[in-house]
Amino acid sequence: PAQEAGVESQVTSLERAWLDYASWAAKECDVPLALAIFERAVAQCRTSEKVWGGYLSLASQQLRDQELVLSISTRALRNCPGVVDYHLLALASLERLNSGSEAIDAAATRALSAPLPSSGPAYLRLLLARADFFRRAMTRTLATGAAAEVVAEAVQACRVAMVFAIAFLD
């Protein structure tokens, strides 16, 4: 037990050191250096939710580069598959990249089959994100004055998403 606690504190201090170093670089407005630091950090702390979270935060908030956010969240999910926020970032990035409903469905299905720690709230957040995507897609479709067939297609996609959500919750 004492040895395990020592190992845990070493990992935590290693994570803290990487996060502090990357934070310093970002504050100095050296984003390329911060990105390089995070790459080194995730190489050493592959399963650290804190390090991956810091990396994703930098990419999504400061750079707003959706392709980079999608790439990082995909890598983060390979190492930390149970973090619902990484799944949500991946879904949001796919939507911002105009990936389409098939890509959103595939990502949502992968997320819902992941080993999430708190089943109820985590799954609900994912289902709500998926439903929100379809709601926004339908709003965009209606705003363009699309033909009745396109609107019917969007409504059907929403219906399928809701049936999936109800079946999943049962």
SULCORHU-V9689 format. One record per helix or strand of 3 or more residues. SS is the DSSP state (H for helix, E for strand). FROM is the first residue (numbers start at 1). LEN is the number of residues. Records with the same first field share a line. If there is no record, write none. Layout:
SS=FROM-LEN / FROM-LEN
//
This chain:
H=2-26 / 31-14 / 49-15 / 66-14 / 84-13 / 101-12 / 119-25 / 148-22
//
